[in-house]
Amino acid sequence: MPRYAALFENHPKVQRMFTPAITGTGVFTPSQTITNAELVAAFNAYADKTNADNAEAIAAGKIEPLAHSSEEFILKASGIEQRYVMDKSGVLDPEVMHPLLRQRADDEPSIMAEMALDAAKKALAQAGKSAADVDAVICAASNMERAYPALAIEIQELLGIEGFAFDMNVACSSATFGIQAAADMVRSGSIRAALVVNPEICSGHLEWRDRDCHFIFGDVATATLIERSEDATGAYFEILSTRCATSFSNNIRNNNGYLRRSRPDGVEDRRDMQFMQNGRKVFKEVLPMVSQHIAEHMEAEGVANTDLKRLWLHQANKTMNDFIGKKVLGRTPEAGEQPNILQDYANTSSAGSIIAFSKYSADLAAGDLGLICSFGAGYSVGSVILRRVA
C-alpha cells in the first residue's frame, strides 16, 4: 500500500462514488424568426447591390459576381426551414447584414447571461430544485461575448448560486464536454449538482453575406442540471458514461480575437473574422470520426445498437444526422428515433443536441437507453450514454 494511503482508506469521500443524473433541462427561444424566404430576399438584394457597385471589376473579370441564393438551395443543403434570432432587423438589412444588439452598461445583465438565466430557471423548475441545491455553473458555448469576467460567474450571480463557475469553449461540442465535466465532479463527490448552460448567439459570428453559409445558424440558449441520482425528486436520466475526443483541424475556424487590433490588417473587414468552414472536407472527415467515436463508446460500455431507443444528435445538417443515425443503428432510423429540430432552429452550435433531448426525451420508458452526441470545430466530438429512470 502506498505511503499515507491508509490515512484515506476509510475516508467517506474516497470510498463512495455517486451516480450523476440529468434531472432537468431548459430551452430559451428568442421571439424573432427568419424564414428562408426572408433570408433569401435579403441576401439577393445584398448580392444585387454588391454586383452593381462592382460592375466594372466584374466586367473586367477581376472579381466574380455574387450568385443568388434560393429557398430550394437552402433546404436541400441543410434541411433548415427557419431560424430564431435575437435581432432580425440588421440581418435582413442589405446595408447591414448582421444583428444589431444594444450595447449594455456594465451594471446590466449581459445578453448571453440573460438568455442562459431563462434556460437555467426552466431546468431548475423541471428538476424541482432551487439555486441552493447547485454548487457549480459551467457556461459552455462556441463564442463568449467578452473575454472576462467569465459569463458563467455572472450567471451564477444572477441565479444566486454559491460555489464556483467557469466558462468552457469547445465550439459545437461544448455542451457534451460540459456535461462530462459536471458528471465527473458529481460522481467524485466534489459537488452535489451543476448547471451546464449553453447560450448561443450564433447570428453574431455568422457571415450573412456568404451564400454558402448564410442560412446555417440560429440563436438559442439551453441548460442542463446534473446532480446525484439519489437527490432526484422525479424521473431522471442516469448518466452511464461520457466520452470526449478532439483532433486539430482548420476546416472550421474563426480568426477573431483580442489580438486583432495589434496586427496591421486586423481591423479591416476580413472574411476570416467570422465563421468559416470548408464544408466538403468537414463532411468527409467529421462523419467517419463521429460514427467511429459513438461505435467505440457504445462497445466499451456494452451497449448494442439494438439497445438504443433514441439518438439526440448535434443539429448541424440533416444529411449528416441521417448518415450518423444509419451508421450507429445499422439501419435507417425510424420516425422519432433520431429527432431533428434544425428545421425550426437551424444549427445552434452546442445547444442543438440539448434542444433535441429536452423536447424529445420525456416519452421514454424506465430502462430505455439513449445517446447525446455533439461535434464540430476542433475537430471535437462528445457523447453521453443515458438510461431513463422513472
ZATILO-313681 format. One record per residue (C-alpha): residue number from 1; residue in one letter; x, y, z. Coordinates in pm, 1 decimal. Example, Ala and Ser with C-alpha at 12.3 -4.5 7.8 and 13.67 -1.06 7.14 Angstrom:
% ZATILO-313681
num=1	residu=A	x=1230.0	y=-450.0	z=780.0
num=2	residu=S	x=1367.0	y=-106.0	z=714.0
***
This chain:
% ZATILO-313681
num=1	residu=M	x=0.0	y=0.0	z=0.0
num=2	residu=P	x=143.7	y=340.9	z=-95.1
num=3	residu=R	x=260.7	y=564.0	z=189.4
num=4	residu=Y	x=-27.5	y=762.5	z=352.1
num=5	residu=A	x=-287.9	y=550.8	z=167.1
num=6	residu=A	x=-404.8	y=403.5	z=495.7
num=7	residu=L	x=-499.2	y=751.6	z=615.9
num=8	residu=F	x=-761.1	y=776.6	z=340.8
num=9	residu=E	x=-869.7	y=414.1	z=320.9
num=10	residu=N	x=-1182.4	y=472.2	z=527.1
num=11	residu=H	x=-1246.2	y=830.0	z=425.1
num=12	residu=P	x=-1614.5	y=850.0	z=313.8
num=13	residu=K	x=-1545.6	y=1060.5	z=6.4
num=14	residu=V	x=-1273.4	y=823.1	z=-105.4
num=15	residu=Q	x=-1490.2	y=518.9	z=-55.7
num=16	residu=R	x=-1807.8	y=645.4	z=-214.8
num=17	residu=M	x=-1879.2	y=740.3	z=-573.8
num=18	residu=F	x=-2208.1	y=898.2	z=-673.6
num=19	residu=T	x=-2419.5	y=834.1	z=-981.2
num=20	residu=P	x=-2465.4	y=1153.3	z=-1187.6
num=21	residu=A	x=-2802.8	y=1216.4	z=-1348.3
num=22	residu=I	x=-2971.6	y=1470.1	z=-1572.1
num=23	residu=T	x=-3278.0	y=1580.0	z=-1378.5
num=24	residu=G	x=-3384.3	y=1891.3	z=-1566.8
num=25	residu=T	x=-3336.6	y=2080.4	z=-1891.2
num=26	residu=G	x=-3448.6	y=2419.3	z=-2016.3
num=27	residu=V	x=-3458.4	y=2598.0	z=-2350.8
num=28	residu=F	x=-3470.7	y=2972.8	z=-2410.4
num=29	residu=T	x=-3606.6	y=3050.7	z=-2757.3
num=30	residu=P	x=-3586.1	y=3406.3	z=-2897.5
num=31	residu=S	x=-3910.6	y=3569.3	z=-3004.6
num=32	residu=Q	x=-3793.3	y=3660.0	z=-3356.4
num=33	residu=T	x=-3767.6	y=3421.6	z=-3650.2
num=34	residu=I	x=-3625.9	y=3449.0	z=-4000.3
num=35	residu=T	x=-3777.6	y=3224.1	z=-4264.5
num=36	residu=N	x=-3580.2	y=3101.5	z=-4562.1
num=37	residu=A	x=-3789.4	y=3327.0	z=-4785.7
num=38	residu=E	x=-3698.8	y=3635.6	z=-4580.5
num=39	residu=L	x=-3333.5	y=3537.1	z=-4570.9
num=40	residu=V	x=-3314.1	y=3476.9	z=-4944.7
num=41	residu=A	x=-3481.0	y=3810.4	z=-5023.7
num=42	residu=A	x=-3230.2	y=3998.1	z=-4805.7
num=43	residu=F	x=-2927.7	y=3812.4	z=-4939.3
num=44	residu=N	x=-3028.7	y=3853.2	z=-5302.7
num=45	residu=A	x=-3081.9	y=4226.4	z=-5250.4
num=46	residu=Y	x=-2733.2	y=4245.5	z=-5099.4
num=47	residu=A	x=-2588.1	y=4046.4	z=-5390.4
num=48	residu=D	x=-2754.5	y=4272.1	z=-5646.4
num=49	residu=K	x=-2626.6	y=4583.6	z=-5471.6
num=50	residu=T	x=-2272.8	y=4445.1	z=-5442.2
num=51	residu=N	x=-2268.7	y=4339.4	z=-5806.9
num=52	residu=A	x=-2390.3	y=4683.0	z=-5915.4
num=53	residu=D	x=-2124.7	y=4855.8	z=-5702.9
num=54	residu=N	x=-1854.8	y=4637.5	z=-5860.5
num=55	residu=A	x=-1989.8	y=4626.2	z=-6216.5
num=56	residu=E	x=-1665.5	y=4746.6	z=-6377.5
num=57	residu=A	x=-1445.4	y=4498.9	z=-6192.0
num=58	residu=I	x=-1688.6	y=4217.7	z=-6273.7
num=59	residu=A	x=-1694.7	y=4314.9	z=-6642.7
num=60	residu=A	x=-1313.1	y=4321.8	z=-6646.8
num=61	residu=G	x=-1301.6	y=3971.8	z=-6498.8
num=62	residu=K	x=-1122.7	y=4089.1	z=-6183.9
num=63	residu=I	x=-1388.0	y=3956.3	z=-5946.2
num=64	residu=E	x=-1674.6	y=3710.6	z=-5974.1
num=65	residu=P	x=-2032.0	y=3835.3	z=-5934.9
num=66	residu=L	x=-2225.2	y=3715.3	z=-5631.5
num=67	residu=A	x=-2477.6	y=3446.0	z=-5715.7
num=68	residu=H	x=-2831.2	y=3447.5	z=-5579.2
num=69	residu=S	x=-2941.3	y=3218.8	z=-5300.5
num=70	residu=S	x=-3272.7	y=3031.1	z=-5305.3
num=71	residu=E	x=-3509.8	y=2855.2	z=-5067.3
num=72	residu=E	x=-3464.5	y=2531.2	z=-5260.1
num=73	residu=F	x=-3085.3	y=2552.3	z=-5227.9
num=74	residu=I	x=-3101.5	y=2610.5	z=-4851.5
num=75	residu=L	x=-3348.5	y=2330.1	z=-4780.8
num=76	residu=K	x=-3157.9	y=2079.0	z=-4992.9
num=77	residu=A	x=-2821.2	y=2172.9	z=-4846.1
num=78	residu=S	x=-2926.8	y=2172.0	z=-4482.1
num=79	residu=G	x=-3286.3	y=2075.4	z=-4409.0
num=80	residu=I	x=-3332.1	y=2414.5	z=-4240.2
num=81	residu=E	x=-3663.1	y=2599.4	z=-4289.4
num=82	residu=Q	x=-3624.3	y=2887.9	z=-4043.9
num=83	residu=R	x=-3413.4	y=3007.5	z=-3752.2
num=84	residu=Y	x=-3468.9	y=3200.8	z=-3427.3
num=85	residu=V	x=-3253.6	y=3511.6	z=-3378.3
num=86	residu=M	x=-3205.2	y=3780.4	z=-3117.7
num=87	residu=D	x=-3235.8	y=4050.2	z=-3384.4
num=88	residu=K	x=-3361.5	y=4012.1	z=-3739.7
num=89	residu=S	x=-3367.8	y=4380.6	z=-3839.6
num=90	residu=G	x=-2994.8	y=4407.3	z=-3902.3
num=91	residu=V	x=-2962.9	y=4061.7	z=-4058.0
num=92	residu=L	x=-3231.3	y=4139.7	z=-4315.6
num=93	residu=D	x=-3098.1	y=4487.1	z=-4398.6
num=94	residu=P	x=-2881.0	y=4463.5	z=-4714.6
num=95	residu=E	x=-2681.4	y=4760.7	z=-4583.7
num=96	residu=V	x=-2600.8	y=4585.5	z=-4253.4
num=97	residu=M	x=-2622.0	y=4203.2	z=-4279.5
num=98	residu=H	x=-2559.1	y=4128.3	z=-3911.5
num=99	residu=P	x=-2765.4	y=4151.6	z=-3590.1
num=100	residu=L	x=-2799.6	y=4487.9	z=-3417.2
num=101	residu=L	x=-2775.7	y=4436.3	z=-3041.4
num=102	residu=R	x=-2775.7	y=4723.6	z=-2795.0
num=103	residu=Q	x=-2453.2	y=4784.7	z=-2605.1
num=104	residu=R	x=-2539.1	y=4716.7	z=-2243.0
num=105	residu=A	x=-2391.1	y=4901.6	z=-1949.2
num=106	residu=D	x=-2152.1	y=4709.1	z=-1727.3
num=107	residu=D	x=-2404.5	y=4711.2	z=-1444.2
num=108	residu=E	x=-2672.0	y=4546.3	z=-1662.6
num=109	residu=P	x=-2700.8	y=4171.5	z=-1720.2
num=110	residu=S	x=-2520.4	y=4073.8	z=-2038.2
num=111	residu=I	x=-2736.1	y=3939.7	z=-2319.2
num=112	residu=M	x=-2584.2	y=3590.2	z=-2304.8
num=113	residu=A	x=-2626.6	y=3573.3	z=-1927.3
num=114	residu=E	x=-2988.3	y=3683.3	z=-1961.6
num=115	residu=M	x=-3057.9	y=3409.2	z=-2216.9
num=116	residu=A	x=-2885.7	y=3148.4	z=-2001.3
num=117	residu=L	x=-3075.4	y=3265.4	z=-1693.5
num=118	residu=D	x=-3408.4	y=3188.9	z=-1860.3
num=119	residu=A	x=-3299.4	y=2840.0	z=-1966.4
num=120	residu=A	x=-3142.4	y=2767.8	z=-1625.6
num=121	residu=K	x=-3457.9	y=2862.4	z=-1434.7
num=122	residu=K	x=-3657.8	y=2625.5	z=-1656.1
num=123	residu=A	x=-3411.5	y=2342.5	z=-1590.9
num=124	residu=L	x=-3427.7	y=2400.8	z=-1215.2
num=125	residu=A	x=-3807.4	y=2412.9	z=-1221.5
num=126	residu=Q	x=-3828.0	y=2086.0	z=-1413.8
num=127	residu=A	x=-3598.3	y=1920.1	z=-1160.8
num=128	residu=G	x=-3786.7	y=2069.3	z=-866.4
num=129	residu=K	x=-3471.3	y=2235.1	z=-739.4
num=130	residu=S	x=-3351.5	y=2584.9	z=-647.0
num=131	residu=A	x=-3024.8	y=2774.3	z=-659.2
num=132	residu=A	x=-2946.8	y=2647.6	z=-309.7
num=133	residu=D	x=-2916.2	y=2294.7	z=-449.4
num=134	residu=V	x=-2649.5	y=2386.5	z=-707.4
num=135	residu=D	x=-2275.7	y=2413.3	z=-643.9
num=136	residu=A	x=-2134.8	y=2497.6	z=-986.2
num=137	residu=V	x=-2218.4	y=2665.5	z=-1315.8
num=138	residu=I	x=-2043.4	y=2584.8	z=-1641.7
num=139	residu=C	x=-2110.8	y=2820.5	z=-1932.8
num=140	residu=A	x=-2020.0	y=2608.5	z=-2234.5
num=141	residu=A	x=-2063.7	y=2779.3	z=-2571.6
num=142	residu=S	x=-1893.9	y=2836.6	z=-2905.2
num=143	residu=N	x=-1841.9	y=3212.3	z=-2859.3
num=144	residu=M	x=-1844.5	y=3428.8	z=-2547.8
num=145	residu=E	x=-1948.0	y=3792.7	z=-2578.9
num=146	residu=R	x=-1649.6	y=3903.1	z=-2370.1
num=147	residu=A	x=-1317.9	y=3767.1	z=-2252.4
num=148	residu=Y	x=-1371.5	y=3825.8	z=-1879.7
num=149	residu=P	x=-1516.2	y=3820.0	z=-1623.8
num=150	residu=A	x=-1647.8	y=3473.0	z=-1706.0
num=151	residu=L	x=-2006.9	y=3462.9	z=-1827.2
num=152	residu=A	x=-2057.9	y=3162.8	z=-1600.6
num=153	residu=I	x=-1977.4	y=3370.1	z=-1292.3
num=154	residu=E	x=-2226.4	y=3635.8	z=-1398.0
num=155	residu=I	x=-2492.5	y=3366.7	z=-1448.9
num=156	residu=Q	x=-2403.1	y=3223.1	z=-1108.7
num=157	residu=E	x=-2454.2	y=3566.6	z=-952.7
num=158	residu=L	x=-2787.6	y=3623.4	z=-1128.4
num=159	residu=L	x=-2916.5	y=3287.7	z=-1007.9
num=160	residu=G	x=-2785.9	y=3337.5	z=-653.1
num=161	residu=I	x=-2577.1	y=3018.7	z=-656.3
num=162	residu=E	x=-2295.7	y=2971.4	z=-404.6
num=163	residu=G	x=-1988.3	y=2778.5	z=-513.2
num=164	residu=F	x=-1794.8	y=2833.8	z=-834.5
num=165	residu=A	x=-1837.2	y=2885.2	z=-1208.2
num=166	residu=F	x=-1626.2	y=2884.9	z=-1521.2
num=167	residu=D	x=-1652.5	y=2922.8	z=-1899.6
num=168	residu=M	x=-1574.6	y=2648.0	z=-2148.7
num=169	residu=N	x=-1536.4	y=2668.3	z=-2525.7
num=170	residu=V	x=-1518.9	y=2353.7	z=-2739.4
num=171	residu=A	x=-1726.1	y=2503.8	z=-3021.4
num=172	residu=C	x=-2027.5	y=2291.5	z=-3115.4
num=173	residu=S	x=-1923.1	y=2015.5	z=-2872.6
num=174	residu=S	x=-1928.4	y=2247.1	z=-2570.9
num=175	residu=A	x=-2248.0	y=2107.3	z=-2417.3
num=176	residu=T	x=-2137.0	y=1744.4	z=-2409.7
num=177	residu=F	x=-1789.5	y=1840.2	z=-2286.6
num=178	residu=G	x=-1958.9	y=2046.9	z=-2015.7
num=179	residu=I	x=-2181.8	y=1755.6	z=-1920.1
num=180	residu=Q	x=-1877.1	y=1528.6	z=-1888.9
num=181	residu=A	x=-1701.1	y=1779.8	z=-1665.0
num=182	residu=A	x=-2010.4	y=1823.3	z=-1446.9
num=183	residu=A	x=-2080.2	y=1448.6	z=-1432.0
num=184	residu=D	x=-1722.6	y=1376.8	z=-1326.1
num=185	residu=M	x=-1744.8	y=1629.9	z=-1043.6
num=186	residu=V	x=-2078.2	y=1493.7	z=-924.8
num=187	residu=R	x=-1951.8	y=1134.7	z=-948.8
num=188	residu=S	x=-1644.3	y=1211.9	z=-741.6
num=189	residu=G	x=-1846.9	y=1382.8	z=-470.4
num=190	residu=S	x=-1674.0	y=1719.8	z=-506.0
num=191	residu=I	x=-2011.5	y=1883.5	z=-582.3
num=192	residu=R	x=-2376.5	y=1787.8	z=-544.1
num=193	residu=A	x=-2507.9	y=1946.7	z=-861.5
num=194	residu=A	x=-2405.4	y=2163.1	z=-1156.3
num=195	residu=L	x=-2582.0	y=2365.3	z=-1419.4
num=196	residu=V	x=-2435.7	y=2342.5	z=-1769.4
num=197	residu=V	x=-2566.2	y=2637.5	z=-1971.9
num=198	residu=N	x=-2521.8	y=2693.1	z=-2345.5
num=199	residu=P	x=-2614.5	y=3045.9	z=-2458.7
num=200	residu=E	x=-2550.1	y=3067.4	z=-2830.6
num=201	residu=I	x=-2579.8	y=3391.8	z=-3028.1
num=202	residu=C	x=-2457.9	y=3229.4	z=-3347.2
num=203	residu=S	x=-2602.4	y=3513.2	z=-3554.6
num=204	residu=G	x=-2320.7	y=3730.3	z=-3419.3
num=205	residu=H	x=-2037.3	y=3526.6	z=-3572.8
num=206	residu=L	x=-2213.5	y=3406.7	z=-3888.6
num=207	residu=E	x=-2115.1	y=3572.3	z=-4216.9
num=208	residu=W	x=-2460.1	y=3654.1	z=-4353.2
num=209	residu=R	x=-2300.2	y=3787.2	z=-4674.8
num=210	residu=D	x=-2169.8	y=3444.1	z=-4775.7
num=211	residu=R	x=-2413.9	y=3240.1	z=-4987.8
num=212	residu=D	x=-2253.7	y=2911.2	z=-4885.5
num=213	residu=C	x=-2322.4	y=2957.4	z=-4514.5
num=214	residu=H	x=-2567.9	y=3247.1	z=-4465.4
num=215	residu=F	x=-2851.2	y=3010.8	z=-4372.4
num=216	residu=I	x=-2672.4	y=2785.2	z=-4122.9
num=217	residu=F	x=-2708.3	y=2932.1	z=-3774.5
num=218	residu=G	x=-2972.2	y=3047.0	z=-3527.9
num=219	residu=D	x=-2977.5	y=3176.0	z=-3168.1
num=220	residu=V	x=-3092.2	y=2993.3	z=-2854.3
num=221	residu=A	x=-2985.7	y=2900.6	z=-2500.9
num=222	residu=T	x=-3011.8	y=2567.0	z=-2323.7
num=223	residu=A	x=-2943.4	y=2448.6	z=-1969.9
num=224	residu=T	x=-2893.9	y=2105.1	z=-1816.6
num=225	residu=L	x=-2897.2	y=2023.6	z=-1445.8
num=226	residu=I	x=-2667.9	y=1736.7	z=-1346.6
num=227	residu=E	x=-2691.7	y=1611.2	z=-989.7
num=228	residu=R	x=-2659.8	y=1299.3	z=-776.3
num=229	residu=S	x=-2926.9	y=1049.1	z=-875.6
num=230	residu=E	x=-3015.7	y=997.8	z=-509.9
num=231	residu=D	x=-3116.0	y=1365.2	z=-490.0
num=232	residu=A	x=-3359.0	y=1345.2	z=-783.9
num=233	residu=T	x=-3718.6	y=1423.3	z=-695.7
num=234	residu=G	x=-3879.4	y=1287.6	z=-1011.6
num=235	residu=A	x=-3798.0	y=1093.5	z=-1325.6
num=236	residu=Y	x=-3442.8	y=1141.7	z=-1448.9
num=237	residu=F	x=-3173.9	y=1014.9	z=-1685.2
num=238	residu=E	x=-2881.3	y=835.6	z=-1527.4
num=239	residu=I	x=-2552.0	y=926.4	z=-1694.2
num=240	residu=L	x=-2398.8	y=584.7	z=-1758.7
num=241	residu=S	x=-2092.5	y=706.1	z=-1942.8
num=242	residu=T	x=-1936.7	y=1005.2	z=-2119.3
num=243	residu=R	x=-1661.1	y=1022.9	z=-2377.4
num=244	residu=C	x=-1489.4	y=1316.3	z=-2550.0
num=245	residu=A	x=-1228.5	y=1339.8	z=-2825.5
num=246	residu=T	x=-1052.0	y=1610.7	z=-3026.7
num=247	residu=S	x=-836.9	y=1621.3	z=-3338.7
num=248	residu=F	x=-699.4	y=1951.8	z=-3469.6
num=249	residu=S	x=-836.3	y=2087.6	z=-3796.1
num=250	residu=N	x=-857.4	y=2429.1	z=-3962.2
num=251	residu=N	x=-1161.3	y=2334.7	z=-4168.0
num=252	residu=I	x=-1395.3	y=2515.3	z=-3926.3
num=253	residu=R	x=-1240.4	y=2836.5	z=-3798.7
num=254	residu=N	x=-1298.1	y=3191.1	z=-3676.0
num=255	residu=N	x=-988.7	y=3412.9	z=-3652.2
num=256	residu=N	x=-1144.8	y=3692.2	z=-3447.3
num=257	residu=G	x=-985.7	y=3765.9	z=-3111.4
num=258	residu=Y	x=-835.2	y=4023.6	z=-2880.2
num=259	residu=L	x=-506.1	y=4039.9	z=-3073.4
num=260	residu=R	x=-690.7	y=4166.1	z=-3379.7
num=261	residu=R	x=-602.8	y=4533.5	z=-3326.7
num=262	residu=S	x=-233.7	y=4450.1	z=-3285.2
num=263	residu=R	x=-199.6	y=4340.4	z=-3647.9
num=264	residu=P	x=-169.4	y=4578.3	z=-3944.6
num=265	residu=D	x=-479.8	y=4449.5	z=-4120.6
num=266	residu=G	x=-656.3	y=4330.0	z=-3808.4
num=267	residu=V	x=-935.8	y=4586.5	z=-3803.1
num=268	residu=E	x=-1021.8	y=4550.1	z=-4170.4
num=269	residu=D	x=-1347.7	y=4389.2	z=-4277.4
num=270	residu=R	x=-1191.8	y=4047.7	z=-4328.8
num=271	residu=R	x=-1386.3	y=3734.9	z=-4414.3
num=272	residu=D	x=-1190.6	y=3518.2	z=-4169.4
num=273	residu=M	x=-1314.0	y=3719.7	z=-3872.2
num=274	residu=Q	x=-1647.7	y=3539.5	z=-3893.9
num=275	residu=F	x=-1746.8	y=3173.9	z=-3917.3
num=276	residu=M	x=-1560.0	y=2991.1	z=-4192.3
num=277	residu=Q	x=-1569.3	y=2628.9	z=-4299.1
num=278	residu=N	x=-1459.8	y=2402.2	z=-4580.0
num=279	residu=G	x=-1790.5	y=2221.8	z=-4598.2
num=280	residu=R	x=-1682.8	y=1937.3	z=-4826.3
num=281	residu=K	x=-1383.5	y=1847.1	z=-4610.8
num=282	residu=V	x=-1586.8	y=1876.2	z=-4290.5
num=283	residu=F	x=-1849.8	y=1640.3	z=-4428.0
num=284	residu=K	x=-1586.2	y=1393.0	z=-4546.6
num=285	residu=E	x=-1375.6	y=1395.8	z=-4230.1
num=286	residu=V	x=-1618.4	y=1455.2	z=-3944.7
num=287	residu=L	x=-1877.5	y=1190.6	z=-4030.2
num=288	residu=P	x=-1637.5	y=893.9	z=-4003.4
num=289	residu=M	x=-1484.8	y=1041.7	z=-3687.4
num=290	residu=V	x=-1821.6	y=1082.4	z=-3517.0
num=291	residu=S	x=-1958.2	y=745.5	z=-3628.2
num=292	residu=Q	x=-1645.7	y=565.8	z=-3505.6
num=293	residu=H	x=-1646.0	y=761.9	z=-3179.1
num=294	residu=I	x=-2003.8	y=662.5	z=-3099.2
num=295	residu=A	x=-1947.5	y=299.4	z=-3201.8
num=296	residu=E	x=-1637.9	y=267.5	z=-2981.4
num=297	residu=H	x=-1810.7	y=439.0	z=-2689.6
num=298	residu=M	x=-2106.9	y=203.0	z=-2711.6
num=299	residu=E	x=-1883.8	y=-102.9	z=-2747.3
num=300	residu=A	x=-1677.7	y=-3.8	z=-2444.3
num=301	residu=E	x=-1994.6	y=21.1	z=-2236.1
num=302	residu=G	x=-2150.6	y=-298.4	z=-2372.3
num=303	residu=V	x=-2433.5	y=-111.6	z=-2544.8
num=304	residu=A	x=-2556.2	y=-270.0	z=-2869.2
num=305	residu=N	x=-2722.4	y=-62.8	z=-3139.9
num=306	residu=T	x=-3041.3	y=-259.6	z=-3074.7
num=307	residu=D	x=-3033.3	y=-130.8	z=-2715.9
num=308	residu=L	x=-3060.1	y=235.9	z=-2814.6
num=309	residu=K	x=-3407.7	y=384.2	z=-2815.2
num=310	residu=R	x=-3305.6	y=735.2	z=-2917.6
num=311	residu=L	x=-3022.2	y=942.1	z=-3061.5
num=312	residu=W	x=-3004.9	y=1313.4	z=-2982.0
num=313	residu=L	x=-2750.2	y=1440.5	z=-3231.3
num=314	residu=H	x=-2585.5	y=1774.7	z=-3296.9
num=315	residu=Q	x=-2819.4	y=1968.8	z=-3524.2
num=316	residu=A	x=-2582.8	y=2090.7	z=-3796.9
num=317	residu=N	x=-2720.7	y=1933.9	z=-4109.2
num=318	residu=K	x=-2999.0	y=1683.2	z=-4178.6
num=319	residu=T	x=-2789.3	y=1477.9	z=-4419.8
num=320	residu=M	x=-2511.9	y=1444.5	z=-4160.8
num=321	residu=N	x=-2755.7	y=1335.2	z=-3891.2
num=322	residu=D	x=-2923.7	y=1084.5	z=-4120.6
num=323	residu=F	x=-2584.0	y=938.2	z=-4210.7
num=324	residu=I	x=-2472.6	y=907.6	z=-3847.1
num=325	residu=G	x=-2807.5	y=765.7	z=-3737.4
num=326	residu=K	x=-2788.4	y=495.6	z=-4002.6
num=327	residu=K	x=-2428.8	y=409.9	z=-3913.1
num=328	residu=V	x=-2500.0	y=387.4	z=-3540.4
num=329	residu=L	x=-2825.1	y=191.1	z=-3564.3
num=330	residu=G	x=-2719.1	y=-18.3	z=-3861.3
num=331	residu=R	x=-3034.3	y=81.9	z=-4047.2
num=332	residu=T	x=-3236.9	y=385.2	z=-4138.8
num=333	residu=P	x=-3372.5	y=535.6	z=-3814.0
num=334	residu=E	x=-3746.5	y=509.8	z=-3771.8
num=335	residu=A	x=-3957.3	y=818.8	z=-3703.5
num=336	residu=G	x=-3875.3	y=950.3	z=-3358.6
num=337	residu=E	x=-3557.2	y=750.3	z=-3304.5
num=338	residu=Q	x=-3332.0	y=1033.7	z=-3420.5
num=339	residu=P	x=-3533.5	y=1355.3	z=-3380.0
num=340	residu=N	x=-3427.7	y=1664.7	z=-3572.6
num=341	residu=I	x=-3507.1	y=2019.0	z=-3460.4
num=342	residu=L	x=-3285.9	y=2207.6	z=-3706.4
num=343	residu=Q	x=-3573.6	y=2262.3	z=-3948.5
num=344	residu=D	x=-3709.6	y=2508.8	z=-3689.3
num=345	residu=Y	x=-3397.4	y=2621.4	z=-3501.8
num=346	residu=A	x=-3121.0	y=2578.4	z=-3764.8
num=347	residu=N	x=-2773.4	y=2499.1	z=-3632.5
num=348	residu=T	x=-2749.2	y=2637.6	z=-3279.2
num=349	residu=S	x=-2395.8	y=2510.4	z=-3218.9
num=350	residu=S	x=-2355.3	y=2349.0	z=-2876.0
num=351	residu=A	x=-2724.2	y=2384.6	z=-2789.7
num=352	residu=G	x=-2866.4	y=2174.7	z=-3073.2
num=353	residu=S	x=-2840.1	y=1827.5	z=-2923.0
num=354	residu=I	x=-2972.8	y=1958.1	z=-2590.2
num=355	residu=I	x=-3278.5	y=2112.0	z=-2759.3
num=356	residu=A	x=-3347.3	y=1774.4	z=-2920.7
num=357	residu=F	x=-3301.8	y=1596.7	z=-2586.9
num=358	residu=S	x=-3518.7	y=1845.5	z=-2398.5
num=359	residu=K	x=-3803.5	y=1822.8	z=-2647.5
num=360	residu=Y	x=-3788.2	y=1451.6	z=-2725.0
num=361	residu=S	x=-3699.2	y=1254.4	z=-2412.8
num=362	residu=A	x=-3996.3	y=1259.5	z=-2173.6
num=363	residu=D	x=-4174.9	y=977.8	z=-2359.5
num=364	residu=L	x=-3901.2	y=718.9	z=-2298.4
num=365	residu=A	x=-3983.6	y=438.7	z=-2056.1
num=366	residu=A	x=-3786.6	y=336.8	z=-1748.6
num=367	residu=G	x=-3477.5	y=143.8	z=-1854.0
num=368	residu=D	x=-3463.9	y=288.3	z=-2205.8
num=369	residu=L	x=-3119.7	y=389.3	z=-2329.9
num=370	residu=G	x=-3034.4	y=696.1	z=-2534.7
num=371	residu=L	x=-2725.2	y=880.4	z=-2652.0
num=372	residu=I	x=-2649.8	y=1252.4	z=-2683.4
num=373	residu=C	x=-2374.7	y=1345.1	z=-2928.0
num=374	residu=S	x=-2238.8	y=1678.5	z=-3042.9
num=375	residu=F	x=-1949.7	y=1750.0	z=-3276.2
num=376	residu=G	x=-1786.8	y=2038.0	z=-3459.3
num=377	residu=A	x=-1486.5	y=2267.1	z=-3479.6
num=378	residu=G	x=-1165.9	y=2137.8	z=-3335.2
num=379	residu=Y	x=-1247.7	y=1881.8	z=-3460.3
num=380	residu=S	x=-1428.1	y=1781.9	z=-3142.9
num=381	residu=V	x=-1688.1	y=1520.8	z=-3051.2
num=382	residu=G	x=-1857.8	y=1435.5	z=-2724.7
num=383	residu=S	x=-2109.4	y=1163.1	z=-2640.6
num=384	residu=V	x=-2320.9	y=1083.3	z=-2336.0
num=385	residu=I	x=-2495.5	y=748.4	z=-2279.2
num=386	residu=L	x=-2810.7	y=779.6	z=-2068.8
num=387	residu=R	x=-3064.1	y=546.5	z=-1907.6
num=388	residu=R	x=-3414.5	y=657.9	z=-1819.7
num=389	residu=V	x=-3511.9	y=608.5	z=-1458.1
num=390	residu=A	x=-3875.4	y=655.0	z=-1361.3
***
